[in-house]
Amino acid sequence: MKTIIVRFVFLPLIFYGLPVVGQRIHPIWIPPYENGIAAVVEEKIITFEELRREMSPLIPQIRGESQSEDEFSNKMSQLYLEILQNLIDHVLIVNAFMKKKLAIPKSVIENELDRMLIEDFNNDRHTFLEHIKSQGKTMREFRKDLKERIIVSSMRAEMRKSQSEVSPEKIEGFYKENKILFYIEESLNLRLIMLKPFADESPDLLRQTAENIIVELENGENFSDLAARYSQDSRRDRGGDWGWIKRADLRGELSEVAFELNPSEHSDPILLGDQIFILYVENIKDETIQPLSQVRDNIEGIIVNQIARYARKVWIERLRRDAYVKYF
């Protein structure tokens, strides 16, 4: 028997019981029997209890997103069918793994159990065992389920790995056809001073403060020093530095002024409501299309994902076509 070493990210499993829902329920996603059979895949039985366990964590979100009972019922029906298909595919992938006479090293399973115990149950073995018991499983059954999930992860990882080579021609072709994906709009490095009146301060006094700041700037004072001294916004300790921003990041009245300034220029005082703003542009980045040299790795990742998704689709469709599946 051939043994393969797998590396993967395995998400912790969280199970819930199916909540009691008092509203009208669409019949398609109501398992008719507590331990009835939903489907048979080859010689593997998928029960309604398994469906309940997988559906339960998603029900509150679907309930919250639904605007009506009919919408909720339709979404639950769709969820029922999707999860049933996922469980069927799970069986088919495990069977495909076994037919190849592959094996998962025991150490991989033990390491994942240790990780779950430490990270998900704070190294409390009693709580971990109670969790397993609450699922109606023995430790042996839990290990078997864990092993199968690892198998599915490894098979999907192998499918992605097999698609990892992308030719330079494909990368260049994708770049030419999708340059808009790498468009970067104009942005500028902005500092600002924001003034707002104190409880009994008159608007005239606030305007006078703004005019004095402009005079100091014209006399060569550093904008960041003045921002630290006068500004009443959250970035005063940083010299009023708001970093690189785009037009959409600012209120329209401010962006219109800011994007007309040149580097090292400041604006006149801008009155908005009872507040006054003075803007300063340190630098500007013009709109551009990122060069291929900067985005080559990103494009390769996109193409690999596209190829892998298509290959997985063809692969799983073949497994479904060649398998015996009976629905109940």
CYANA upper distance limits for C-alpha pairs under 8 A (distance plus 0.5 A):
  1 MET  CA    101 LYS  CA      6.10
  1 MET  CA    102 LEU  CA      6.70
  1 MET  CA    103 ALA  CA      7.58
  2 LYS  CA    101 LYS  CA      6.73
  2 LYS  CA    102 LEU  CA      5.48
  2 LYS  CA    103 ALA  CA      6.84
  3 THR  CA    102 LEU  CA      5.95
  3 THR  CA    103 ALA  CA      5.20
  3 THR  CA    104 ILE  CA      6.80
  3 THR  CA    105 PRO  CA      7.30
  4 ILE  CA    102 LEU  CA      7.11
  4 ILE  CA    103 ALA  CA      6.72
  4 ILE  CA    104 ILE  CA      6.76
  4 ILE  CA    105 PRO  CA      7.84
  5 ILE  CA    104 ILE  CA      7.47
  5 ILE  CA    105 PRO  CA      7.47
  6 VAL  CA    104 ILE  CA      8.22
  6 VAL  CA    108 VAL  CA      8.46
  6 VAL  CA    154 SER  CA      6.32
  7 ARG  CA    154 SER  CA      7.82
  8 PHE  CA    153 SER  CA      7.34
  8 PHE  CA    154 SER  CA      7.47
  8 PHE  CA    157 ALA  CA      7.83
 10 PHE  CA    150 ILE  CA      8.09
 10 PHE  CA    153 SER  CA      8.24
 12 PRO  CA    116 MET  CA      7.34
 12 PRO  CA    120 ASP  CA      7.69
 14 ILE  CA     57 PRO  CA      8.48
 15 PHE  CA     53 ARG  CA      6.72
 15 PHE  CA     54 GLU  CA      7.81
 15 PHE  CA     56 SER  CA      8.21
 15 PHE  CA     57 PRO  CA      7.53
 15 PHE  CA    135 GLN  CA      8.24
 16 TYR  CA     53 ARG  CA      6.79
 16 TYR  CA     56 SER  CA      6.38
 16 TYR  CA     57 PRO  CA      6.59
 17 GLY  CA     52 ARG  CA      7.92
 17 GLY  CA     53 ARG  CA      6.82
 17 GLY  CA     56 SER  CA      6.73
 18 LEU  CA     52 ARG  CA      6.54
 18 LEU  CA     53 ARG  CA      7.38
 18 LEU  CA     55 MET  CA      8.22
 18 LEU  CA     56 SER  CA      5.45
 19 PRO  CA     56 SER  CA      7.65
 23 GLN  CA     69 GLU  CA      8.27
 24 ARG  CA     69 GLU  CA      7.68
 25 ILE  CA     30 ILE  CA      8.13
 25 ILE  CA     69 GLU  CA      8.47
 25 ILE  CA     73 SER  CA      6.64
 26 HIS  CA     30 ILE  CA      7.73
 26 HIS  CA     73 SER  CA      5.48
 26 HIS  CA     74 ASN  CA      7.90
 26 HIS  CA     76 MET  CA      8.26
 26 HIS  CA     77 SER  CA      7.64
 28 ILE  CA     77 SER  CA      6.32
 28 ILE  CA     80 TYR  CA      8.23
 29 TRP  CA     76 MET  CA      6.94
 29 TRP  CA     77 SER  CA      5.76
 29 TRP  CA     80 TYR  CA      5.97
 31 PRO  CA     36 GLY  CA      7.97
 31 PRO  CA     38 ALA  CA      8.41
 31 PRO  CA     48 PHE  CA      5.99
 31 PRO  CA     49 GLU  CA      8.42
 31 PRO  CA     52 ARG  CA      8.35
 32 PRO  CA     36 GLY  CA      7.62
 33 TYR  CA     48 PHE  CA      7.72
 34 GLU  CA     48 PHE  CA      7.33
 34 GLU  CA     49 GLU  CA      6.95
 35 ASN  CA     47 THR  CA      6.57
 35 ASN  CA     48 PHE  CA      6.45
 35 ASN  CA     49 GLU  CA      6.23
 36 GLY  CA     47 THR  CA      6.13
 36 GLY  CA     48 PHE  CA      6.10
 36 GLY  CA     49 GLU  CA      8.07
 37 ILE  CA     45 ILE  CA      7.23
 37 ILE  CA     46 ILE  CA      6.51
 37 ILE  CA     47 THR  CA      4.91
 37 ILE  CA     48 PHE  CA      6.47
 37 ILE  CA    328 PHE  CA      7.07
 38 ALA  CA     45 ILE  CA      8.26
 38 ALA  CA     46 ILE  CA      6.11
 38 ALA  CA     47 THR  CA      5.60
 38 ALA  CA     48 PHE  CA      5.96
 38 ALA  CA     84 LEU  CA      8.50
 38 ALA  CA    327 TYR  CA      6.63
 38 ALA  CA    328 PHE  CA      5.63
 39 ALA  CA     45 ILE  CA      6.63
 39 ALA  CA     46 ILE  CA      5.71
 39 ALA  CA     47 THR  CA      7.52
 39 ALA  CA    325 VAL  CA      7.50
 39 ALA  CA    326 LYS  CA      5.96
 39 ALA  CA    327 TYR  CA      4.84
 39 ALA  CA    328 PHE  CA      6.07
 40 VAL  CA     44 LYS  CA      6.15
 40 VAL  CA     45 ILE  CA      5.10
 40 VAL  CA     46 ILE  CA      6.56
 40 VAL  CA    324 TYR  CA      8.43
 40 VAL  CA    325 VAL  CA      6.13
 40 VAL  CA    326 LYS  CA      5.62
 40 VAL  CA    327 TYR  CA      7.08
 41 VAL  CA     45 ILE  CA      6.90
 41 VAL  CA     46 ILE  CA      8.13
 41 VAL  CA     88 ILE  CA      6.98
 41 VAL  CA     91 VAL  CA      7.49
 41 VAL  CA     92 LEU  CA      8.12
 41 VAL  CA    323 ALA  CA      7.83
 41 VAL  CA    324 TYR  CA      6.35
 41 VAL  CA    325 VAL  CA      5.04
 41 VAL  CA    326 LYS  CA      7.11
 42 GLU  CA    323 ALA  CA      7.06
 42 GLU  CA    324 TYR  CA      5.55
 42 GLU  CA    325 VAL  CA      6.80
 44 LYS  CA     91 VAL  CA      7.86
 46 ILE  CA     50 GLU  CA      7.28
 46 ILE  CA     87 LEU  CA      7.97
 46 ILE  CA     88 ILE  CA      8.27
 47 THR  CA     51 LEU  CA      7.26
 48 PHE  CA     52 ARG  CA      6.68
 49 GLU  CA     53 ARG  CA      6.72
 50 GLU  CA     54 GLU  CA      6.84
 51 LEU  CA     55 MET  CA      6.52
 51 LEU  CA     80 TYR  CA      7.90
 51 LEU  CA     83 ILE  CA      7.42
 51 LEU  CA     84 LEU  CA      7.24
 52 ARG  CA     56 SER  CA      6.41
 53 ARG  CA     57 PRO  CA      8.35
 54 GLU  CA     83 ILE  CA      7.65
 55 MET  CA     59 ILE  CA      7.06
 55 MET  CA     79 LEU  CA      7.85
 55 MET  CA     80 TYR  CA      7.71
 55 MET  CA     83 ILE  CA      7.80
 58 LEU  CA     62 ILE  CA      6.91
 59 ILE  CA     63 ARG  CA      6.53
 59 ILE  CA     76 MET  CA      8.26
 60 PRO  CA     64 GLY  CA      6.65
 61 GLN  CA     65 GLU  CA      6.72
 62 ILE  CA     66 SER  CA      6.60
 62 ILE  CA     72 PHE  CA      7.22
 62 ILE  CA     75 LYS  CA      7.60
 62 ILE  CA     76 MET  CA      8.04
 63 ARG  CA     72 PHE  CA      6.68
 66 SER  CA     71 GLU  CA      6.16
 66 SER  CA     72 PHE  CA      5.65
 67 GLN  CA     71 GLU  CA      6.95
 67 GLN  CA     72 PHE  CA      7.94
 68 SER  CA     72 PHE  CA      6.70
 69 GLU  CA     73 SER  CA      6.53
 70 ASP  CA     74 ASN  CA      6.61
 71 GLU  CA     75 LYS  CA      6.64
 72 PHE  CA     76 MET  CA      6.59
 73 SER  CA     77 SER  CA      6.61
 74 ASN  CA     78 GLN  CA      6.77
 75 LYS  CA     79 LEU  CA      6.59
 76 MET  CA     80 TYR  CA      6.54
 77 SER  CA     81 LEU  CA      6.90
 78 GLN  CA     82 GLU  CA      6.66
 79 LEU  CA     83 ILE  CA      6.54
 80 TYR  CA     84 LEU  CA      6.59
 81 LEU  CA     85 GLN  CA      6.63
 82 GLU  CA     86 ASN  CA      6.66
 83 ILE  CA     87 LEU  CA      6.64
 84 LEU  CA     88 ILE  CA      6.76
 85 GLN  CA     89 ASP  CA      6.56
 86 ASN  CA     90 HIS  CA      6.53
 87 LEU  CA     91 VAL  CA      7.02
 88 ILE  CA     92 LEU  CA      6.88
 89 ASP  CA     93 ILE  CA      6.57
 89 ASP  CA    316 ILE  CA      7.70
 89 ASP  CA    320 ARG  CA      8.03
 90 HIS  CA     94 VAL  CA      6.79
 90 HIS  CA    149 ARG  CA      8.48
 90 HIS  CA    152 VAL  CA      7.19
 91 VAL  CA     95 ASN  CA      6.66
 92 LEU  CA     96 ALA  CA      6.66
 92 LEU  CA    319 LEU  CA      6.86
 92 LEU  CA    320 ARG  CA      7.80
 92 LEU  CA    323 ALA  CA      8.07
 93 ILE  CA     97 PHE  CA      6.72
 93 ILE  CA    151 ILE  CA      8.44
 93 ILE  CA    152 VAL  CA      6.63
 93 ILE  CA    155 MET  CA      7.88
 93 ILE  CA    316 ILE  CA      8.37
 93 ILE  CA    319 LEU  CA      8.25
 94 VAL  CA     98 MET  CA      6.80
 94 VAL  CA    148 GLU  CA      6.87
 94 VAL  CA    151 ILE  CA      6.83
 94 VAL  CA    152 VAL  CA      6.82
 95 ASN  CA     99 LYS  CA      6.63
 96 ALA  CA    100 LYS  CA      6.97
 96 ALA  CA    319 LEU  CA      8.44
 97 PHE  CA    101 LYS  CA      7.30
 97 PHE  CA    102 LEU  CA      6.63
 97 PHE  CA    151 ILE  CA      7.71
 97 PHE  CA    155 MET  CA      7.75
 98 MET  CA    102 LEU  CA      6.51
 98 MET  CA    103 ALA  CA      8.16
104 ILE  CA    108 VAL  CA      7.48
104 ILE  CA    109 ILE  CA      8.33
104 ILE  CA    147 LYS  CA      8.17
104 ILE  CA    151 ILE  CA      7.63
105 PRO  CA    109 ILE  CA      7.74
106 LYS  CA    110 GLU  CA      6.82
107 SER  CA    111 ASN  CA      6.41
108 VAL  CA    112 GLU  CA      6.75
109 ILE  CA    113 LEU  CA      6.73
109 ILE  CA    143 ARG  CA      8.11
109 ILE  CA    146 LEU  CA      7.77
109 ILE  CA    147 LYS  CA      6.84
109 ILE  CA    150 ILE  CA      8.35
110 GLU  CA    114 ASP  CA      6.67
111 ASN  CA    115 ARG  CA      6.66
112 GLU  CA    116 MET  CA      6.66
113 LEU  CA    117 LEU  CA      6.64
114 ASP  CA    118 ILE  CA      6.68
115 ARG  CA    119 GLU  CA      6.29
115 ARG  CA    120 ASP  CA      8.16
116 MET  CA    120 ASP  CA      5.56
116 MET  CA    121 PHE  CA      7.26
117 LEU  CA    121 PHE  CA      5.58
117 LEU  CA    122 ASN  CA      7.00
117 LEU  CA    123 ASN  CA      5.52
117 LEU  CA    124 ASP  CA      7.27
117 LEU  CA    125 ARG  CA      7.16
117 LEU  CA    128 PHE  CA      6.99
118 ILE  CA    122 ASN  CA      5.37
118 ILE  CA    123 ASN  CA      4.64
118 ILE  CA    124 ASP  CA      8.01
119 GLU  CA    123 ASN  CA      7.67
121 PHE  CA    125 ARG  CA      7.98
121 PHE  CA    127 THR  CA      7.23
121 PHE  CA    128 PHE  CA      6.57
124 ASP  CA    128 PHE  CA      6.83
125 ARG  CA    129 LEU  CA      6.61
126 HIS  CA    130 GLU  CA      6.66
127 THR  CA    131 HIS  CA      6.59
128 PHE  CA    132 ILE  CA      6.94
129 LEU  CA    133 LYS  CA      6.62
129 LEU  CA    139 MET  CA      8.17
130 GLU  CA    134 SER  CA      6.54
131 HIS  CA    135 GLN  CA      7.25
132 ILE  CA    136 GLY  CA      7.50
132 ILE  CA    137 LYS  CA      6.37
132 ILE  CA    138 THR  CA      7.36
132 ILE  CA    139 MET  CA      7.43
132 ILE  CA    142 PHE  CA      7.45
133 LYS  CA    137 LYS  CA      5.94
133 LYS  CA    138 THR  CA      7.00
137 LYS  CA    141 GLU  CA      6.26
137 LYS  CA    142 PHE  CA      6.75
138 THR  CA    142 PHE  CA      6.72
139 MET  CA    143 ARG  CA      6.63
140 ARG  CA    144 LYS  CA      6.81
141 GLU  CA    145 ASP  CA      6.76
142 PHE  CA    146 LEU  CA      6.60
143 ARG  CA    147 LYS  CA      6.51
144 LYS  CA    148 GLU  CA      6.78
145 ASP  CA    149 ARG  CA      6.82
146 LEU  CA    150 ILE  CA      6.73
147 LYS  CA    151 ILE  CA      6.67
148 GLU  CA    152 VAL  CA      6.76
149 ARG  CA    153 SER  CA      6.74
150 ILE  CA    154 SER  CA      6.57
151 ILE  CA    155 MET  CA      6.61
152 VAL  CA    156 ARG  CA      6.74
153 SER  CA    157 ALA  CA      6.57
154 SER  CA    158 GLU  CA      6.55
155 MET  CA    159 MET  CA      6.75
156 ARG  CA    160 ARG  CA      6.89
156 ARG  CA    312 ARG  CA      8.12
157 ALA  CA    161 LYS  CA      6.62
158 GLU  CA    162 SER  CA      6.65
159 MET  CA    163 GLN  CA      7.31
159 MET  CA    308 ALA  CA      7.15
159 MET  CA    311 ALA  CA      7.98
159 MET  CA    312 ARG  CA      7.43
160 ARG  CA    164 SER  CA      7.06
160 ARG  CA    304 VAL  CA      8.01
160 ARG  CA    305 ASN  CA      8.11
160 ARG  CA    308 ALA  CA      5.75
163 GLN  CA    304 VAL  CA      6.58
163 GLN  CA    307 ILE  CA      7.05
163 GLN  CA    308 ALA  CA      6.46
164 SER  CA    304 VAL  CA      6.36
165 GLU  CA    304 VAL  CA      8.17
166 VAL  CA    170 LYS  CA      7.19
166 VAL  CA    171 ILE  CA      7.73
166 VAL  CA    300 GLU  CA      7.00
166 VAL  CA    303 ILE  CA      7.91
166 VAL  CA    304 VAL  CA      7.56
167 SER  CA    171 ILE  CA      7.10
168 PRO  CA    172 GLU  CA      6.65
169 GLU  CA    173 GLY  CA      6.51
170 LYS  CA    174 PHE  CA      6.58
171 ILE  CA    175 TYR  CA      6.74
171 ILE  CA    296 ARG  CA      7.42
171 ILE  CA    299 ILE  CA      6.73
171 ILE  CA    300 GLU  CA      6.80
171 ILE  CA    303 ILE  CA      8.27
172 GLU  CA    176 LYS  CA      6.77
172 GLU  CA    292 LEU  CA      8.15
173 GLY  CA    177 GLU  CA      6.78
174 PHE  CA    178 ASN  CA      6.44
174 PHE  CA    299 ILE  CA      7.85
175 TYR  CA    179 LYS  CA      6.05
175 TYR  CA    292 LEU  CA      7.44
175 TYR  CA    299 ILE  CA      7.89
178 ASN  CA    182 PHE  CA      8.19
179 LYS  CA    183 TYR  CA      7.31
179 LYS  CA    289 ILE  CA      7.42
180 ILE  CA    289 ILE  CA      8.02
182 PHE  CA    289 ILE  CA      6.03
182 PHE  CA    290 GLN  CA      6.00
182 PHE  CA    295 VAL  CA      8.35
183 TYR  CA    287 GLU  CA      7.96
183 TYR  CA    288 THR  CA      6.37
183 TYR  CA    289 ILE  CA      4.96
183 TYR  CA    290 GLN  CA      6.94
184 ILE  CA    287 GLU  CA      6.01
184 ILE  CA    288 THR  CA      5.82
184 ILE  CA    289 ILE  CA      6.53
184 ILE  CA    290 GLN  CA      7.61
185 GLU  CA    246 LYS  CA      7.78
185 GLU  CA    286 ASP  CA      7.58
185 GLU  CA    287 GLU  CA      4.82
185 GLU  CA    288 THR  CA      7.07
186 GLU  CA    246 LYS  CA      6.98
186 GLU  CA    247 ARG  CA      8.28
186 GLU  CA    284 ILE  CA      8.04
186 GLU  CA    285 LYS  CA      6.15
186 GLU  CA    286 ASP  CA      5.14
186 GLU  CA    287 GLU  CA      4.64
186 GLU  CA    288 THR  CA      8.12
187 SER  CA    244 TRP  CA      6.72
187 SER  CA    245 ILE  CA      5.89
187 SER  CA    246 LYS  CA      5.11
187 SER  CA    247 ARG  CA      7.59
187 SER  CA    284 ILE  CA      6.51
187 SER  CA    285 LYS  CA      5.77
187 SER  CA    286 ASP  CA      7.22
187 SER  CA    287 GLU  CA      8.00
188 LEU  CA    243 GLY  CA      8.36
188 LEU  CA    244 TRP  CA      5.76
188 LEU  CA    245 ILE  CA      6.14
188 LEU  CA    246 LYS  CA      7.29
188 LEU  CA    259 PHE  CA      8.17
188 LEU  CA    281 VAL  CA      7.25
188 LEU  CA    282 GLU  CA      7.96
188 LEU  CA    283 ASN  CA      6.21
188 LEU  CA    284 ILE  CA      4.79
188 LEU  CA    285 LYS  CA      6.44
189 ASN  CA    241 ASP  CA      8.39
189 ASN  CA    242 TRP  CA      7.63
189 ASN  CA    243 GLY  CA      5.57
189 ASN  CA    244 TRP  CA      4.80
189 ASN  CA    245 ILE  CA      6.93
189 ASN  CA    281 VAL  CA      6.40
189 ASN  CA    282 GLU  CA      5.92
189 ASN  CA    283 ASN  CA      5.74
189 ASN  CA    284 ILE  CA      6.85
190 LEU  CA    241 ASP  CA      6.66
190 LEU  CA    242 TRP  CA      6.04
190 LEU  CA    243 GLY  CA      6.33
190 LEU  CA    244 TRP  CA      7.00
190 LEU  CA    245 ILE  CA      7.60
190 LEU  CA    279 LEU  CA      7.61
190 LEU  CA    280 TYR  CA      6.38
190 LEU  CA    281 VAL  CA      5.35
190 LEU  CA    282 GLU  CA      6.66
190 LEU  CA    283 ASN  CA      8.21
191 ARG  CA    223 PHE  CA      8.49
191 ARG  CA    224 SER  CA      8.03
191 ARG  CA    239 GLY  CA      7.80
191 ARG  CA    240 GLY  CA      5.35
191 ARG  CA    241 ASP  CA      4.85
191 ARG  CA    242 TRP  CA      6.16
191 ARG  CA    243 GLY  CA      7.96
191 ARG  CA    279 LEU  CA      6.52
191 ARG  CA    280 TYR  CA      5.58
191 ARG  CA    281 VAL  CA      6.85
191 ARG  CA    282 GLU  CA      7.87
192 LEU  CA    227 ALA  CA      7.50
192 LEU  CA    231 SER  CA      8.37
192 LEU  CA    240 GLY  CA      5.56
192 LEU  CA    241 ASP  CA      7.31
192 LEU  CA    242 TRP  CA      8.07
192 LEU  CA    277 PHE  CA      7.27
192 LEU  CA    278 ILE  CA      6.05
192 LEU  CA    279 LEU  CA      4.96
192 LEU  CA    280 TYR  CA      6.40
193 ILE  CA    226 LEU  CA      8.45
193 ILE  CA    227 ALA  CA      5.78
193 ILE  CA    230 TYR  CA      7.61
193 ILE  CA    231 SER  CA      5.19
193 ILE  CA    232 GLN  CA      7.85
193 ILE  CA    233 ASP  CA      7.88
193 ILE  CA    236 ARG  CA      8.24
193 ILE  CA    240 GLY  CA      6.62
193 ILE  CA    277 PHE  CA      6.13
193 ILE  CA    278 ILE  CA      5.60
193 ILE  CA    279 LEU  CA      7.06
194 MET  CA    230 TYR  CA      8.45
194 MET  CA    231 SER  CA      5.46
194 MET  CA    232 GLN  CA      6.06
194 MET  CA    233 ASP  CA      6.32
194 MET  CA    275 GLN  CA      7.47
194 MET  CA    276 ILE  CA      6.29
194 MET  CA    277 PHE  CA      5.16
194 MET  CA    278 ILE  CA      7.15
195 LEU  CA    206 LEU  CA      7.78
195 LEU  CA    210 ALA  CA      8.18
195 LEU  CA    230 TYR  CA      7.88
195 LEU  CA    231 SER  CA      6.33
195 LEU  CA    232 GLN  CA      6.22
195 LEU  CA    233 ASP  CA      8.35
195 LEU  CA    275 GLN  CA      6.13
195 LEU  CA    276 ILE  CA      5.58
195 LEU  CA    277 PHE  CA      6.90
196 LYS  CA    206 LEU  CA      7.76
196 LYS  CA    232 GLN  CA      7.50
196 LYS  CA    274 ASP  CA      6.94
196 LYS  CA    275 GLN  CA      5.15
196 LYS  CA    276 ILE  CA      7.03
197 PRO  CA    201 GLU  CA      5.84
197 PRO  CA    202 SER  CA      7.58
197 PRO  CA    203 PRO  CA      7.61
197 PRO  CA    206 LEU  CA      6.81
197 PRO  CA    274 ASP  CA      7.64
197 PRO  CA    275 GLN  CA      7.74
201 GLU  CA    205 LEU  CA      7.17
201 GLU  CA    206 LEU  CA      7.72
202 SER  CA    206 LEU  CA      7.10
203 PRO  CA    207 ARG  CA      6.73
203 PRO  CA    274 ASP  CA      8.02
204 ASP  CA    208 GLN  CA      6.68
205 LEU  CA    209 THR  CA      6.83
206 LEU  CA    210 ALA  CA      6.93
206 LEU  CA    276 ILE  CA      8.42
207 ARG  CA    211 GLU  CA      6.71
207 ARG  CA    276 ILE  CA      8.21
208 GLN  CA    212 ASN  CA      6.68
209 THR  CA    213 ILE  CA      6.84
210 ALA  CA    214 ILE  CA      6.93
210 ALA  CA    269 PRO  CA      6.89
210 ALA  CA    276 ILE  CA      7.91
210 ALA  CA    278 ILE  CA      8.37
211 GLU  CA    215 VAL  CA      6.83
211 GLU  CA    269 PRO  CA      8.00
212 ASN  CA    216 GLU  CA      6.80
213 ILE  CA    217 LEU  CA      6.72
213 ILE  CA    226 LEU  CA      7.84
214 ILE  CA    218 GLU  CA      6.67
214 ILE  CA    268 ASP  CA      7.84
214 ILE  CA    269 PRO  CA      8.48
215 VAL  CA    219 ASN  CA      6.72
216 GLU  CA    220 GLY  CA      7.05
216 GLU  CA    221 GLU  CA      5.98
217 LEU  CA    221 GLU  CA      5.35
217 LEU  CA    222 ASN  CA      7.31
217 LEU  CA    223 PHE  CA      7.23
221 GLU  CA    225 ASP  CA      8.07
221 GLU  CA    226 LEU  CA      7.84
222 ASN  CA    226 LEU  CA      6.95
223 PHE  CA    227 ALA  CA      6.57
223 PHE  CA    239 GLY  CA      7.97
223 PHE  CA    280 TYR  CA      7.95
224 SER  CA    228 ALA  CA      6.66
224 SER  CA    238 ARG  CA      8.07
224 SER  CA    239 GLY  CA      4.49
224 SER  CA    240 GLY  CA      6.70
224 SER  CA    241 ASP  CA      8.14
225 ASP  CA    229 ARG  CA      6.78
225 ASP  CA    239 GLY  CA      6.63
226 LEU  CA    230 TYR  CA      6.38
226 LEU  CA    231 SER  CA      8.06
226 LEU  CA    239 GLY  CA      8.05
227 ALA  CA    231 SER  CA      5.37
227 ALA  CA    236 ARG  CA      6.18
227 ALA  CA    239 GLY  CA      5.61
227 ALA  CA    240 GLY  CA      5.86
228 ALA  CA    236 ARG  CA      5.19
228 ALA  CA    237 ASP  CA      6.09
228 ALA  CA    238 ARG  CA      7.59
228 ALA  CA    239 GLY  CA      5.44
228 ALA  CA    240 GLY  CA      7.33
229 ARG  CA    236 ARG  CA      8.15
230 TYR  CA    236 ARG  CA      8.43
231 SER  CA    236 ARG  CA      6.12
231 SER  CA    240 GLY  CA      7.74
232 GLN  CA    236 ARG  CA      7.16
233 ASP  CA    240 GLY  CA      8.18
235 ARG  CA    239 GLY  CA      7.08
235 ARG  CA    240 GLY  CA      5.28
235 ARG  CA    241 ASP  CA      6.70
235 ARG  CA    242 TRP  CA      7.55
236 ARG  CA    240 GLY  CA      5.17
236 ARG  CA    241 ASP  CA      8.16
245 ILE  CA    249 ASP  CA      6.49
245 ILE  CA    250 LEU  CA      8.34
246 LYS  CA    250 LEU  CA      7.91
247 ARG  CA    252 GLY  CA      8.41
247 ARG  CA    255 SER  CA      6.14
247 ARG  CA    259 PHE  CA      8.16
248 ALA  CA    252 GLY  CA      8.40
248 ALA  CA    255 SER  CA      8.36
250 LEU  CA    254 LEU  CA      6.68
250 LEU  CA    255 SER  CA      5.95
251 ARG  CA    255 SER  CA      6.60
252 GLY  CA    256 GLU  CA      6.54
253 GLU  CA    257 VAL  CA      7.40
254 LEU  CA    258 ALA  CA      6.53
254 LEU  CA    270 ILE  CA      8.36
255 SER  CA    259 PHE  CA      6.36
256 GLU  CA    260 GLU  CA      7.19
257 VAL  CA    261 LEU  CA      7.33
257 VAL  CA    267 SER  CA      7.72
258 ALA  CA    267 SER  CA      7.99
258 ALA  CA    279 LEU  CA      7.13
258 ALA  CA    280 TYR  CA      8.09
258 ALA  CA    281 VAL  CA      7.62
261 LEU  CA    265 GLU  CA      6.45
261 LEU  CA    266 HIS  CA      7.57
261 LEU  CA    267 SER  CA      7.83
261 LEU  CA    280 TYR  CA      8.46
261 LEU  CA    281 VAL  CA      7.14
262 ASN  CA    281 VAL  CA      7.19
262 ASN  CA    283 ASN  CA      8.22
262 ASN  CA    284 ILE  CA      8.19
263 PRO  CA    281 VAL  CA      5.69
263 PRO  CA    282 GLU  CA      5.55
263 PRO  CA    283 ASN  CA      5.31
263 PRO  CA    284 ILE  CA      6.99
264 SER  CA    280 TYR  CA      7.29
264 SER  CA    281 VAL  CA      6.09
264 SER  CA    282 GLU  CA      5.63
264 SER  CA    283 ASN  CA      7.68
265 GLU  CA    280 TYR  CA      6.27
265 GLU  CA    281 VAL  CA      6.33
265 GLU  CA    282 GLU  CA      8.07
266 HIS  CA    278 ILE  CA      7.51
266 HIS  CA    279 LEU  CA      5.91
266 HIS  CA    280 TYR  CA      4.67
266 HIS  CA    281 VAL  CA      7.00
267 SER  CA    278 ILE  CA      6.23
267 SER  CA    279 LEU  CA      5.69
267 SER  CA    280 TYR  CA      6.94
268 ASP  CA    278 ILE  CA      6.73
268 ASP  CA    279 LEU  CA      8.25
269 PRO  CA    276 ILE  CA      6.68
269 PRO  CA    277 PHE  CA      6.14
269 PRO  CA    278 ILE  CA      5.53
270 ILE  CA    276 ILE  CA      5.86
270 ILE  CA    277 PHE  CA      5.50
270 ILE  CA    278 ILE  CA      6.84
271 LEU  CA    275 GLN  CA      6.39
271 LEU  CA    276 ILE  CA      5.05
271 LEU  CA    277 PHE  CA      7.06
272 LEU  CA    276 ILE  CA      6.60
272 LEU  CA    277 PHE  CA      8.18
290 GLN  CA    294 GLN  CA      7.00
290 GLN  CA    295 VAL  CA      7.50
291 PRO  CA    295 VAL  CA      7.34
292 LEU  CA    296 ARG  CA      6.08
295 VAL  CA    299 ILE  CA      6.67
296 ARG  CA    300 GLU  CA      6.70
297 ASP  CA    301 GLY  CA      6.77
298 ASN  CA    302 ILE  CA      6.80
299 ILE  CA    303 ILE  CA      6.69
300 GLU  CA    304 VAL  CA      6.55
301 GLY  CA    305 ASN  CA      6.67
302 ILE  CA    306 GLN  CA      6.75
303 ILE  CA    307 ILE  CA      6.60
304 VAL  CA    308 ALA  CA      6.42
305 ASN  CA    309 ARG  CA      6.46
306 GLN  CA    310 TYR  CA      6.79
307 ILE  CA    311 ALA  CA      6.51
308 ALA  CA    312 ARG  CA      6.47
309 ARG  CA    313 LYS  CA      6.61
310 TYR  CA    314 VAL  CA      6.76
311 ALA  CA    315 TRP  CA      6.48
312 ARG  CA    316 ILE  CA      6.44
313 LYS  CA    317 GLU  CA      6.54
314 VAL  CA    318 ARG  CA      6.69
315 TRP  CA    319 LEU  CA      6.87
316 ILE  CA    320 ARG  CA      6.63
317 GLU  CA    321 ARG  CA      6.55
318 ARG  CA    322 ASP  CA      6.66
319 LEU  CA    323 ALA  CA      6.58
320 ARG  CA    324 TYR  CA      8.46
